[in-house]
Amino acid sequence: MQKEPAIELDITQAKNLIARRNLYLELSEIPQFKAFIEGEYFKEEAARLVLFRASPATQTPEKQFEVDKRIDGIGYLKQYFITVVGMGNIADKTLRDSLATQQELMDEESELPELSK
């Protein structure tokens, strides 16, 4: 069937997204990861940069821009983690649907009468 390669691709992609999500979830349960990334980086470093941005030492446009990029970077990393989890969750459903479709196609093929030569 022509749809089988597309379904197999869906299955492979879904498994990869699920694996990425699971890896992040495993990492996020490690106490050192929680302390270093979620505690120190996402909270303490973000707060330090916000305070630093208000400092008279960073009032030039160039310095403000540099601090803003660092603050944005923290937000982008957090958003990346959220996206990885969200895409993995969606991939769970895609995987179930694709496996069901694949099974239906295999069942249909097995029900077809064999073509004689």
C-alpha positions as CSV (number, residue, x, y, z in Angstrom):
1,M,0.0,0.0,0.0
2,Q,1.2,3.5,-0.7
3,K,0.0,4.9,2.7
4,E,2.2,2.5,4.7
5,P,5.5,4.4,4.3
6,A,3.7,7.6,5.4
7,I,2.3,5.8,8.4
8,E,5.7,4.3,9.2
9,L,7.2,7.8,9.1
10,D,4.5,9.1,11.4
11,I,5.3,6.3,13.8
12,T,9.0,6.9,13.7
13,Q,8.6,10.7,14.2
14,A,6.1,10.2,17.0
15,K,8.5,7.8,18.8
16,N,11.3,10.3,18.5
17,L,9.2,13.1,19.9
18,I,8.0,10.8,22.8
19,A,11.6,9.9,23.5
20,R,12.7,13.5,23.6
21,R,9.8,14.3,26.0
22,N,10.6,11.4,28.2
23,L,14.3,12.3,28.3
24,Y,13.4,15.8,29.5
25,L,10.9,14.5,32.0
26,E,13.6,12.1,33.4
27,L,16.2,14.9,33.6
28,S,13.7,17.2,35.3
29,E,13.3,14.7,38.1
30,I,17.0,14.7,38.9
31,P,17.6,16.8,42.0
32,Q,20.7,18.4,40.6
33,F,18.9,19.4,37.4
34,K,16.0,20.8,39.3
35,A,18.4,22.8,41.5
36,F,20.7,24.0,38.8
37,I,18.4,24.7,35.8
38,E,14.9,25.2,37.3
39,G,16.0,26.8,40.5
40,E,19.2,28.6,39.8
41,Y,19.0,29.4,36.1
42,F,15.3,30.0,35.6
43,K,14.7,31.8,38.9
44,E,17.9,33.2,40.4
45,E,19.7,34.1,37.2
46,A,16.5,35.6,35.7
47,A,16.0,37.7,38.8
48,R,19.7,38.8,38.8
49,L,19.5,39.9,35.2
50,V,16.3,41.9,35.8
51,L,17.9,43.7,38.7
52,F,21.2,44.1,36.7
53,R,19.2,45.7,33.8
54,A,18.0,48.4,36.2
55,S,21.5,49.1,37.4
56,P,23.1,52.4,36.4
57,A,26.0,50.4,35.0
58,T,23.8,49.0,32.3
59,Q,22.0,52.1,31.1
60,T,23.6,52.3,27.6
61,P,21.6,50.9,24.8
62,E,24.2,48.3,24.0
63,K,24.3,47.0,27.6
64,Q,20.6,47.0,27.8
65,F,20.4,45.0,24.6
66,E,22.9,42.4,25.9
67,V,21.0,41.9,29.2
68,D,17.7,41.7,27.3
69,K,19.2,38.9,25.1
70,R,20.2,37.0,28.2
71,I,16.8,37.3,29.7
72,D,15.2,36.2,26.4
73,G,17.5,33.2,26.3
74,I,16.2,32.1,29.7
75,G,12.7,32.4,28.4
76,Y,13.5,30.6,25.2
77,L,15.0,27.6,27.0
78,K,12.0,27.4,29.3
79,Q,9.7,27.6,26.3
80,Y,11.7,24.9,24.5
81,F,11.2,22.5,27.4
82,I,7.5,23.3,27.4
83,T,7.4,22.7,23.7
84,V,9.2,19.4,23.9
85,V,6.7,18.1,26.5
86,G,3.7,19.4,24.5
87,M,4.9,17.8,21.3
88,G,5.6,14.6,23.1
89,N,2.1,14.5,24.5
90,I,0.6,15.1,21.0
91,A,2.9,12.4,19.6
92,D,1.4,9.9,22.1
93,K,-2.0,10.3,20.4
94,T,-0.4,10.3,16.9
95,L,1.4,7.1,17.7
96,R,-1.7,5.4,18.9
97,D,-3.7,6.5,15.9
98,S,-0.9,5.6,13.4
99,L,-0.5,2.1,15.0
100,A,-4.2,1.6,14.8
101,T,-4.3,2.7,11.1
102,Q,-1.3,0.5,10.4
103,Q,-3.1,-2.5,12.0
104,E,-6.3,-1.8,10.0
105,L,-4.3,-1.7,6.8
106,M,-2.6,-5.0,7.6
107,D,-6.0,-6.5,8.5
108,E,-7.4,-5.3,5.2
109,E,-4.5,-6.8,3.3
110,S,-4.8,-10.1,5.0
111,E,-8.5,-10.2,4.0
112,L,-7.8,-9.6,0.3
113,P,-7.9,-12.8,-1.8
114,E,-4.5,-13.8,-3.1
115,L,-3.9,-12.9,-6.7
116,S,-3.0,-15.9,-8.7
117,K,-0.4,-15.6,-11.4
